[in-house]
Amino acid sequence: MSLAARWFHVAEFDCHDGTPYPPDWVSDRLQRLCDVLDAIRGAWGGPLAVVSGYRTPEWNQRIDGAGKSQHVEGLAADIKPLVHASALPVAVADLHARILRLEADGKLAGMGGLGFYPGRWVHVDVRARPADGHLAQWHGTGVGSEQAA
């Protein structure tokens, strides 16, 4: 259950219902996610908070998460910059734009999905990309409000 991440710790990805991130997934799923998150954090240049990581199926249903949520598979994290609340809308938009630039520059090959929740957080996941290689993208105002980008 070893995680080699520069800026993230396993406990940050525990479910909000108190369930720990599944230990059997750490060296594979969480490592792939943290590889992408470390690249994002390095480009961002400041701390990022994990808003939501792993979700149990029960927790995901309770919060009206997507039926096939990557959070339930341990492959996703919602992140936000650690800034004053008044600066969050601009910081989240900037973080999303930087992630798109990193992806366009081929620096986030492991990323499979990117969601933008203006003023709140950015969703990053490491799902497998389809054969055509496109990145799944969407936006929303909160859990359950998503629309394709």
PyMOL commands that place a pseudoatom at each C-alpha (Angstrom):
pseudoatom trace, name=CA, resn=MET, resi=1, chain=A, elem=C, hetatm=0, pos=[0.000, 0.000, 0.000]
pseudoatom trace, name=CA, resn=SER, resi=2, chain=A, elem=C, hetatm=0, pos=[2.776, 2.395, -0.864]
pseudoatom trace, name=CA, resn=LEU, resi=3, chain=A, elem=C, hetatm=0, pos=[2.041, 5.628, -2.696]
pseudoatom trace, name=CA, resn=ALA, resi=4, chain=A, elem=C, hetatm=0, pos=[4.860, 7.504, -4.386]
pseudoatom trace, name=CA, resn=ALA, resi=5, chain=A, elem=C, hetatm=0, pos=[3.361, 10.972, -4.661]
pseudoatom trace, name=CA, resn=ARG, resi=6, chain=A, elem=C, hetatm=0, pos=[5.159, 14.242, -4.191]
pseudoatom trace, name=CA, resn=TRP, resi=7, chain=A, elem=C, hetatm=0, pos=[2.294, 16.344, -2.859]
pseudoatom trace, name=CA, resn=PHE, resi=8, chain=A, elem=C, hetatm=0, pos=[-0.551, 13.995, -1.964]
pseudoatom trace, name=CA, resn=HIS, resi=9, chain=A, elem=C, hetatm=0, pos=[-1.233, 11.434, 0.773]
pseudoatom trace, name=CA, resn=VAL, resi=10, chain=A, elem=C, hetatm=0, pos=[-3.565, 8.416, 0.669]
pseudoatom trace, name=CA, resn=ALA, resi=11, chain=A, elem=C, hetatm=0, pos=[-5.784, 9.778, 3.458]
pseudoatom trace, name=CA, resn=GLU, resi=12, chain=A, elem=C, hetatm=0, pos=[-6.714, 12.818, 1.329]
pseudoatom trace, name=CA, resn=PHE, resi=13, chain=A, elem=C, hetatm=0, pos=[-8.652, 10.449, -0.944]
pseudoatom trace, name=CA, resn=ASP, resi=14, chain=A, elem=C, hetatm=0, pos=[-10.722, 8.735, 1.777]
pseudoatom trace, name=CA, resn=CYS, resi=15, chain=A, elem=C, hetatm=0, pos=[-14.503, 8.803, 1.315]
pseudoatom trace, name=CA, resn=HIS, resi=16, chain=A, elem=C, hetatm=0, pos=[-16.407, 11.502, 3.198]
pseudoatom trace, name=CA, resn=ASP, resi=17, chain=A, elem=C, hetatm=0, pos=[-18.399, 8.737, 4.948]
pseudoatom trace, name=CA, resn=GLY, resi=18, chain=A, elem=C, hetatm=0, pos=[-15.189, 7.702, 6.745]
pseudoatom trace, name=CA, resn=THR, resi=19, chain=A, elem=C, hetatm=0, pos=[-14.313, 4.731, 4.520]
pseudoatom trace, name=CA, resn=PRO, resi=20, chain=A, elem=C, hetatm=0, pos=[-10.606, 4.677, 3.718]
pseudoatom trace, name=CA, resn=TYR, resi=21, chain=A, elem=C, hetatm=0, pos=[-9.366, 4.548, 0.145]
pseudoatom trace, name=CA, resn=PRO, resi=22, chain=A, elem=C, hetatm=0, pos=[-9.243, 0.797, -0.697]
pseudoatom trace, name=CA, resn=PRO, resi=23, chain=A, elem=C, hetatm=0, pos=[-5.691, -0.366, 0.155]
pseudoatom trace, name=CA, resn=ASP, resi=24, chain=A, elem=C, hetatm=0, pos=[-5.604, -2.856, -2.734]
pseudoatom trace, name=CA, resn=TRP, resi=25, chain=A, elem=C, hetatm=0, pos=[-6.047, 0.013, -5.212]
pseudoatom trace, name=CA, resn=VAL, resi=26, chain=A, elem=C, hetatm=0, pos=[-3.307, 2.323, -3.928]
pseudoatom trace, name=CA, resn=SER, resi=27, chain=A, elem=C, hetatm=0, pos=[-0.323, 1.033, -5.915]
pseudoatom trace, name=CA, resn=ASP, resi=28, chain=A, elem=C, hetatm=0, pos=[-2.253, 0.957, -9.193]
pseudoatom trace, name=CA, resn=ARG, resi=29, chain=A, elem=C, hetatm=0, pos=[-5.301, 3.241, -9.373]
pseudoatom trace, name=CA, resn=LEU, resi=30, chain=A, elem=C, hetatm=0, pos=[-4.311, 5.896, -6.852]
pseudoatom trace, name=CA, resn=GLN, resi=31, chain=A, elem=C, hetatm=0, pos=[-0.723, 5.939, -8.080]
pseudoatom trace, name=CA, resn=ARG, resi=32, chain=A, elem=C, hetatm=0, pos=[-1.897, 6.669, -11.650]
pseudoatom trace, name=CA, resn=LEU, resi=33, chain=A, elem=C, hetatm=0, pos=[-4.190, 9.414, -10.353]
pseudoatom trace, name=CA, resn=CYS, resi=34, chain=A, elem=C, hetatm=0, pos=[-1.466, 10.965, -8.204]
pseudoatom trace, name=CA, resn=ASP, resi=35, chain=A, elem=C, hetatm=0, pos=[1.002, 10.890, -11.106]
pseudoatom trace, name=CA, resn=VAL, resi=36, chain=A, elem=C, hetatm=0, pos=[-1.412, 13.159, -12.992]
pseudoatom trace, name=CA, resn=LEU, resi=37, chain=A, elem=C, hetatm=0, pos=[-2.210, 15.273, -9.922]
pseudoatom trace, name=CA, resn=ASP, resi=38, chain=A, elem=C, hetatm=0, pos=[1.482, 15.752, -9.123]
pseudoatom trace, name=CA, resn=ALA, resi=39, chain=A, elem=C, hetatm=0, pos=[2.065, 17.059, -12.671]
pseudoatom trace, name=CA, resn=ILE, resi=40, chain=A, elem=C, hetatm=0, pos=[-0.879, 19.440, -12.267]
pseudoatom trace, name=CA, resn=ARG, resi=41, chain=A, elem=C, hetatm=0, pos=[0.304, 20.587, -8.824]
pseudoatom trace, name=CA, resn=GLY, resi=42, chain=A, elem=C, hetatm=0, pos=[3.820, 21.179, -10.159]
pseudoatom trace, name=CA, resn=ALA, resi=43, chain=A, elem=C, hetatm=0, pos=[2.497, 23.336, -12.996]
pseudoatom trace, name=CA, resn=TRP, resi=44, chain=A, elem=C, hetatm=0, pos=[0.112, 25.159, -10.666]
pseudoatom trace, name=CA, resn=GLY, resi=45, chain=A, elem=C, hetatm=0, pos=[2.934, 26.105, -8.309]
pseudoatom trace, name=CA, resn=GLY, resi=46, chain=A, elem=C, hetatm=0, pos=[0.855, 26.152, -5.152]
pseudoatom trace, name=CA, resn=PRO, resi=47, chain=A, elem=C, hetatm=0, pos=[-1.125, 23.830, -2.911]
pseudoatom trace, name=CA, resn=LEU, resi=48, chain=A, elem=C, hetatm=0, pos=[-4.227, 22.019, -4.127]
pseudoatom trace, name=CA, resn=ALA, resi=49, chain=A, elem=C, hetatm=0, pos=[-6.899, 20.515, -1.889]
pseudoatom trace, name=CA, resn=VAL, resi=50, chain=A, elem=C, hetatm=0, pos=[-8.671, 17.245, -2.640]
pseudoatom trace, name=CA, resn=VAL, resi=51, chain=A, elem=C, hetatm=0, pos=[-12.363, 18.132, -2.335]
pseudoatom trace, name=CA, resn=SER, resi=52, chain=A, elem=C, hetatm=0, pos=[-13.537, 14.602, -3.085]
pseudoatom trace, name=CA, resn=GLY, resi=53, chain=A, elem=C, hetatm=0, pos=[-11.574, 11.450, -3.830]
pseudoatom trace, name=CA, resn=TYR, resi=54, chain=A, elem=C, hetatm=0, pos=[-12.818, 7.891, -3.397]
pseudoatom trace, name=CA, resn=ARG, resi=55, chain=A, elem=C, hetatm=0, pos=[-16.565, 7.421, -2.876]
pseudoatom trace, name=CA, resn=THR, resi=56, chain=A, elem=C, hetatm=0, pos=[-18.302, 4.285, -1.721]
pseudoatom trace, name=CA, resn=PRO, resi=57, chain=A, elem=C, hetatm=0, pos=[-21.277, 3.364, -3.927]
pseudoatom trace, name=CA, resn=GLU, resi=58, chain=A, elem=C, hetatm=0, pos=[-23.571, 4.302, -1.039]
pseudoatom trace, name=CA, resn=TRP, resi=59, chain=A, elem=C, hetatm=0, pos=[-21.973, 7.724, -0.554]
pseudoatom trace, name=CA, resn=ASN, resi=60, chain=A, elem=C, hetatm=0, pos=[-22.008, 8.390, -4.288]
pseudoatom trace, name=CA, resn=GLN, resi=61, chain=A, elem=C, hetatm=0, pos=[-25.727, 7.593, -4.406]
pseudoatom trace, name=CA, resn=ARG, resi=62, chain=A, elem=C, hetatm=0, pos=[-26.393, 9.728, -1.313]
pseudoatom trace, name=CA, resn=ILE, resi=63, chain=A, elem=C, hetatm=0, pos=[-24.852, 12.792, -2.976]
pseudoatom trace, name=CA, resn=ASP, resi=64, chain=A, elem=C, hetatm=0, pos=[-26.477, 12.027, -6.356]
pseudoatom trace, name=CA, resn=GLY, resi=65, chain=A, elem=C, hetatm=0, pos=[-23.133, 11.322, -8.037]
pseudoatom trace, name=CA, resn=ALA, resi=66, chain=A, elem=C, hetatm=0, pos=[-22.963, 9.937, -11.558]
pseudoatom trace, name=CA, resn=GLY, resi=67, chain=A, elem=C, hetatm=0, pos=[-24.052, 6.317, -11.901]
pseudoatom trace, name=CA, resn=LYS, resi=68, chain=A, elem=C, hetatm=0, pos=[-20.704, 5.356, -13.426]
pseudoatom trace, name=CA, resn=SER, resi=69, chain=A, elem=C, hetatm=0, pos=[-18.636, 7.746, -11.324]
pseudoatom trace, name=CA, resn=GLN, resi=70, chain=A, elem=C, hetatm=0, pos=[-14.889, 7.347, -11.577]
pseudoatom trace, name=CA, resn=HIS, resi=71, chain=A, elem=C, hetatm=0, pos=[-14.770, 8.296, -7.885]
pseudoatom trace, name=CA, resn=VAL, resi=72, chain=A, elem=C, hetatm=0, pos=[-16.386, 4.937, -7.015]
pseudoatom trace, name=CA, resn=GLU, resi=73, chain=A, elem=C, hetatm=0, pos=[-13.616, 3.201, -8.969]
pseudoatom trace, name=CA, resn=GLY, resi=74, chain=A, elem=C, hetatm=0, pos=[-10.932, 5.139, -7.084]
pseudoatom trace, name=CA, resn=LEU, resi=75, chain=A, elem=C, hetatm=0, pos=[-9.826, 6.825, -10.313]
pseudoatom trace, name=CA, resn=ALA, resi=76, chain=A, elem=C, hetatm=0, pos=[-10.930, 10.430, -9.707]
pseudoatom trace, name=CA, resn=ALA, resi=77, chain=A, elem=C, hetatm=0, pos=[-10.399, 13.486, -7.564]
pseudoatom trace, name=CA, resn=ASP, resi=78, chain=A, elem=C, hetatm=0, pos=[-12.100, 16.846, -7.404]
pseudoatom trace, name=CA, resn=ILE, resi=79, chain=A, elem=C, hetatm=0, pos=[-9.441, 19.447, -6.628]
pseudoatom trace, name=CA, resn=LYS, resi=80, chain=A, elem=C, hetatm=0, pos=[-9.291, 23.151, -5.909]
pseudoatom trace, name=CA, resn=PRO, resi=81, chain=A, elem=C, hetatm=0, pos=[-6.541, 25.670, -5.245]
pseudoatom trace, name=CA, resn=LEU, resi=82, chain=A, elem=C, hetatm=0, pos=[-5.999, 26.605, -1.617]
pseudoatom trace, name=CA, resn=VAL, resi=83, chain=A, elem=C, hetatm=0, pos=[-6.819, 30.299, -1.883]
pseudoatom trace, name=CA, resn=HIS, resi=84, chain=A, elem=C, hetatm=0, pos=[-9.078, 32.744, -0.070]
pseudoatom trace, name=CA, resn=ALA, resi=85, chain=A, elem=C, hetatm=0, pos=[-12.760, 32.112, -0.876]
pseudoatom trace, name=CA, resn=SER, resi=86, chain=A, elem=C, hetatm=0, pos=[-13.017, 35.449, -2.694]
pseudoatom trace, name=CA, resn=ALA, resi=87, chain=A, elem=C, hetatm=0, pos=[-10.231, 34.371, -5.071]
pseudoatom trace, name=CA, resn=LEU, resi=88, chain=A, elem=C, hetatm=0, pos=[-11.616, 30.874, -5.705]
pseudoatom trace, name=CA, resn=PRO, resi=89, chain=A, elem=C, hetatm=0, pos=[-13.670, 31.613, -8.858]
pseudoatom trace, name=CA, resn=VAL, resi=90, chain=A, elem=C, hetatm=0, pos=[-10.671, 33.051, -10.718]
pseudoatom trace, name=CA, resn=ALA, resi=91, chain=A, elem=C, hetatm=0, pos=[-8.273, 30.436, -9.325]
pseudoatom trace, name=CA, resn=VAL, resi=92, chain=A, elem=C, hetatm=0, pos=[-10.481, 27.494, -10.349]
pseudoatom trace, name=CA, resn=ALA, resi=93, chain=A, elem=C, hetatm=0, pos=[-10.864, 28.905, -13.874]
pseudoatom trace, name=CA, resn=ASP, resi=94, chain=A, elem=C, hetatm=0, pos=[-7.098, 29.408, -14.082]
pseudoatom trace, name=CA, resn=LEU, resi=95, chain=A, elem=C, hetatm=0, pos=[-6.433, 25.869, -12.803]
pseudoatom trace, name=CA, resn=HIS, resi=96, chain=A, elem=C, hetatm=0, pos=[-8.796, 24.415, -15.415]
pseudoatom trace, name=CA, resn=ALA, resi=97, chain=A, elem=C, hetatm=0, pos=[-7.114, 26.420, -18.187]
pseudoatom trace, name=CA, resn=ARG, resi=98, chain=A, elem=C, hetatm=0, pos=[-3.652, 25.285, -17.047]
pseudoatom trace, name=CA, resn=ILE, resi=99, chain=A, elem=C, hetatm=0, pos=[-4.761, 21.653, -17.017]
pseudoatom trace, name=CA, resn=LEU, resi=100, chain=A, elem=C, hetatm=0, pos=[-6.076, 22.017, -20.572]
pseudoatom trace, name=CA, resn=ARG, resi=101, chain=A, elem=C, hetatm=0, pos=[-2.721, 23.491, -21.648]
pseudoatom trace, name=CA, resn=LEU, resi=102, chain=A, elem=C, hetatm=0, pos=[-0.811, 20.645, -19.979]
pseudoatom trace, name=CA, resn=GLU, resi=103, chain=A, elem=C, hetatm=0, pos=[-3.050, 18.126, -21.721]
pseudoatom trace, name=CA, resn=ALA, resi=104, chain=A, elem=C, hetatm=0, pos=[-2.627, 19.851, -25.101]
pseudoatom trace, name=CA, resn=ASP, resi=105, chain=A, elem=C, hetatm=0, pos=[1.152, 19.784, -24.590]
pseudoatom trace, name=CA, resn=GLY, resi=106, chain=A, elem=C, hetatm=0, pos=[1.014, 16.000, -23.990]
pseudoatom trace, name=CA, resn=LYS, resi=107, chain=A, elem=C, hetatm=0, pos=[2.012, 16.277, -20.337]
pseudoatom trace, name=CA, resn=LEU, resi=108, chain=A, elem=C, hetatm=0, pos=[-1.070, 14.529, -18.905]
pseudoatom trace, name=CA, resn=ALA, resi=109, chain=A, elem=C, hetatm=0, pos=[-1.260, 11.383, -21.020]
pseudoatom trace, name=CA, resn=GLY, resi=110, chain=A, elem=C, hetatm=0, pos=[-2.767, 9.441, -18.122]
pseudoatom trace, name=CA, resn=MET, resi=111, chain=A, elem=C, hetatm=0, pos=[-5.734, 11.787, -17.722]
pseudoatom trace, name=CA, resn=GLY, resi=112, chain=A, elem=C, hetatm=0, pos=[-8.998, 10.474, -19.163]
pseudoatom trace, name=CA, resn=GLY, resi=113, chain=A, elem=C, hetatm=0, pos=[-11.608, 12.938, -17.867]
pseudoatom trace, name=CA, resn=LEU, resi=114, chain=A, elem=C, hetatm=0, pos=[-11.751, 16.613, -16.946]
pseudoatom trace, name=CA, resn=GLY, resi=115, chain=A, elem=C, hetatm=0, pos=[-14.741, 18.371, -15.421]
pseudoatom trace, name=CA, resn=PHE, resi=116, chain=A, elem=C, hetatm=0, pos=[-15.022, 22.091, -14.710]
pseudoatom trace, name=CA, resn=TYR, resi=117, chain=A, elem=C, hetatm=0, pos=[-17.233, 23.366, -11.881]
pseudoatom trace, name=CA, resn=PRO, resi=118, chain=A, elem=C, hetatm=0, pos=[-16.807, 27.160, -12.015]
pseudoatom trace, name=CA, resn=GLY, resi=119, chain=A, elem=C, hetatm=0, pos=[-15.955, 28.728, -8.696]
pseudoatom trace, name=CA, resn=ARG, resi=120, chain=A, elem=C, hetatm=0, pos=[-15.905, 25.345, -6.953]
pseudoatom trace, name=CA, resn=TRP, resi=121, chain=A, elem=C, hetatm=0, pos=[-13.464, 22.695, -8.219]
pseudoatom trace, name=CA, resn=VAL, resi=122, chain=A, elem=C, hetatm=0, pos=[-11.957, 20.801, -11.141]
pseudoatom trace, name=CA, resn=HIS, resi=123, chain=A, elem=C, hetatm=0, pos=[-12.553, 17.070, -11.584]
pseudoatom trace, name=CA, resn=VAL, resi=124, chain=A, elem=C, hetatm=0, pos=[-9.602, 14.988, -12.809]
pseudoatom trace, name=CA, resn=ASP, resi=125, chain=A, elem=C, hetatm=0, pos=[-9.756, 11.267, -13.534]
pseudoatom trace, name=CA, resn=VAL, resi=126, chain=A, elem=C, hetatm=0, pos=[-7.595, 8.581, -15.061]
pseudoatom trace, name=CA, resn=ARG, resi=127, chain=A, elem=C, hetatm=0, pos=[-10.239, 6.507, -16.843]
pseudoatom trace, name=CA, resn=ALA, resi=128, chain=A, elem=C, hetatm=0, pos=[-9.137, 4.760, -20.013]
pseudoatom trace, name=CA, resn=ARG, resi=129, chain=A, elem=C, hetatm=0, pos=[-9.557, 6.929, -23.083]
pseudoatom trace, name=CA, resn=PRO, resi=130, chain=A, elem=C, hetatm=0, pos=[-11.568, 5.565, -26.014]
pseudoatom trace, name=CA, resn=ALA, resi=131, chain=A, elem=C, hetatm=0, pos=[-9.859, 4.320, -29.184]
pseudoatom trace, name=CA, resn=ASP, resi=132, chain=A, elem=C, hetatm=0, pos=[-9.937, 7.805, -30.734]
pseudoatom trace, name=CA, resn=GLY, resi=133, chain=A, elem=C, hetatm=0, pos=[-7.996, 9.145, -27.731]
pseudoatom trace, name=CA, resn=HIS, resi=134, chain=A, elem=C, hetatm=0, pos=[-10.352, 12.019, -26.865]
pseudoatom trace, name=CA, resn=LEU, resi=135, chain=A, elem=C, hetatm=0, pos=[-10.520, 13.450, -23.373]
pseudoatom trace, name=CA, resn=ALA, resi=136, chain=A, elem=C, hetatm=0, pos=[-13.953, 13.253, -21.713]
pseudoatom trace, name=CA, resn=GLN, resi=137, chain=A, elem=C, hetatm=0, pos=[-14.924, 16.813, -20.754]
pseudoatom trace, name=CA, resn=TRP, resi=138, chain=A, elem=C, hetatm=0, pos=[-17.919, 18.390, -19.062]
pseudoatom trace, name=CA, resn=HIS, resi=139, chain=A, elem=C, hetatm=0, pos=[-18.947, 21.274, -16.837]
pseudoatom trace, name=CA, resn=GLY, resi=140, chain=A, elem=C, hetatm=0, pos=[-21.454, 21.738, -14.072]
pseudoatom trace, name=CA, resn=THR, resi=141, chain=A, elem=C, hetatm=0, pos=[-22.389, 23.737, -11.023]
pseudoatom trace, name=CA, resn=GLY, resi=142, chain=A, elem=C, hetatm=0, pos=[-22.175, 20.796, -8.618]
pseudoatom trace, name=CA, resn=VAL, resi=143, chain=A, elem=C, hetatm=0, pos=[-22.626, 17.049, -8.326]
pseudoatom trace, name=CA, resn=GLY, resi=144, chain=A, elem=C, hetatm=0, pos=[-25.486, 15.929, -10.568]
pseudoatom trace, name=CA, resn=SER, resi=145, chain=A, elem=C, hetatm=0, pos=[-25.500, 19.069, -12.768]
pseudoatom trace, name=CA, resn=GLU, resi=146, chain=A, elem=C, hetatm=0, pos=[-22.996, 17.941, -15.388]
pseudoatom trace, name=CA, resn=GLN, resi=147, chain=A, elem=C, hetatm=0, pos=[-23.272, 18.749, -19.108]
pseudoatom trace, name=CA, resn=ALA, resi=148, chain=A, elem=C, hetatm=0, pos=[-20.902, 17.718, -21.879]
pseudoatom trace, name=CA, resn=ALA, resi=149, chain=A, elem=C, hetatm=0, pos=[-18.390, 20.404, -22.774]
for i in range(1, 149): cmd.bond("trace and resi %d" % i, "trace and resi %d" % (i + 1))
show_as sticks, trace
zoom trace
